[in-house]
Amino acid sequence: MTQPNLLKVYVDADVLFRAATASHDYTAALVLLRLSEFTMIDAVTAVHTIEEATHSLSRYLPRQTPLLLQLIARSIRTVDNPPPALLTHYQDQAHWKDVINLAAADHADARVLVTYNRKDYYPHANSIQVMSPGQLITAVRALIHTTFTTPRY
């Protein structure tokens, strides 16, 4: 179920992979998913992205796959893969293998695409913002700090 007043964030497969293999509870990828679980943001991803993450995880760390599926079930809203026309629209704004993620983020009306592979995305200005999980967490912290430390007159 979508939350209308929340920042909608598209989560890339590499972020899901890192969350499932986190070495501690404060890894940015895991914190990002917790923000969604606690309904502070609306984290979404496409079917294709979940398939990519689960395939990679089952190949390299198969014991972690159930944890990944549990994290997804608790914190990610799954959206449909984008239509072909949207893939064409974004073909020059991301590495060929990542065009589907940028198009899916747009299709889901996400304002931010969160990935560790920021260099693979180069959306046009006034489009989707690409950030690492750490950058997003830092921005959220700054916003909370500013909101509650600004004097009210």
N, C-alpha and C positions, 0 to 999 in steps of 0.2 A: 504494500500500500504506500503510495507516494505521500510525502509530507510537504505541503505547499510552501511553508515558510523556511525551509531548510536549503542550505547550499547543496546543490546536486553535483556529485563528484563521480566521474567515471574512473574505475579502478582497472589498471592494466594487469596482465597475467604475471608480470615479474613482481608486482607488489603482492599479489596473492601468494605466489611461491615463497617470497621472503617472510610473509606473515606466518605461513605454515612451518617454516624452518627457523623461526626466531630463536636466537640464543638466550634471550631474556624478555621479560614482559614489557619492556619499554622501547623495543624496536619500533621505529616510526611506522612501519607497515602495519604492525599489530595495533598500535595506538590509533591509527587511522580507522581500522575496522572497529575498534571499540567505540570511537566517536559515533560511528554509524549505529552500532548496536544500542548505544545509549540515546539514540535519536537526536544527536547534535548536528549531524550532517546526513544527507541521503546518498549513500554509496550505491552505485549501480555498475553493472557490467553486463556484457552480452554473452549469449550462449557460446559463441566462438571463443571468447576469452577464457571462460571457465574450462572449456575443452582443452585449450592450449596449456593452461596452468596445471590441470590434472594430468595431462599427458606427460608434461615435463617432470612433474613430481613423481609420478609412478615409474618413470624411467630411471631417475637418479636417486630418489629417496622414497620408495614405495610405502614404507611404514608410516609416512607422514600424510599420505593421501586421505585417510579418514579424518584427520584433523583439519585439513584444508576444506573438505566438504562440510564439516561442522562449522567452521568459521564462515563459510559462504552462507550456510543456512541461517546463521544468527545475525549476520551483519550486511549482507549484500542483497540488493534487489536485482533480479535477473531481468534483462530486457531482450527483445528480439534482435537478431542480427540486422544491420542496416540494409535498406533496399539497394540494388545495383546502381541506381542513378546517383545515390549519395556517395558511393565508392568512386564513381567517375568524378564527381565534384571535388573530392579531396585527394585525387591521385598525385597531385603535385605539391601536397602539403605535409607529406610524411614519407618515410622509407616505405618501399612497396609492401613489405610484410606488415606494416603498421597502419596502413591506410584504413583498414577495416576498423581499427580501434578509434581513430579520429572520427570516422563516419558514424560509428556506433555511439560515440559520445554526443555528437550533434543530434543524432536520431533520438537519443534519450533526453535531450535538452539539458545536458550537463554543462556547467560553466567552467569546470576544471577537469582536466585529464591528469591523473596521478600515475607517474611511472618513474622508474629508475633510469630509463633510456631516453632522457629528454632530448638528446641530440638527434634522435630519429623522427622528431616531430617539429614542423615549422609551419604552423597554421598562420593564415593571413591575420593581419591586425584586426582587432575587434572581433575576434573569433574565440575559440576555446583557449583558455590559458593552460599551459602545460607546466606542471610542478612535480617535484619529487615529494614523497611522503614527508620528509623532514621539512621542506619548505612550507608545505601546507600546515603542518603542526605549528611551526614558528609563526605563521600568519595568524592562525587561530589564537595562539597565546597572546600575540601583540594586540589583537582586537579585543580580547577579554580584558587585558591590562588597561588599554586605553579607555574602554567603556566604564570600567570601575574606578579609575584613578583620575578621571577628568572632573574638576570641580563643577558642581551644579549651583548656579546662582539664580 
